[in-house]
């Protein structure tokens, strides 16, 4: 997982807390599952794309 200029490897059972309003990239070289907690009305944006995307759990 990369957030700003910092990269961390996260293994099964670990917790990673990400700051809000930061560009982040998550890469999984094999099948992975993540449990995410955030505001119910949260949205995401993609660098280089216009607007925001509603997240499935925010519906």
Secondary structure, 3 states (H helix, E strand, C coil): CEECCEECCCCCCCCCCCCCCCCEECCCCCCCCCCCCCCCCCEECCCCCCCCEECHHHC
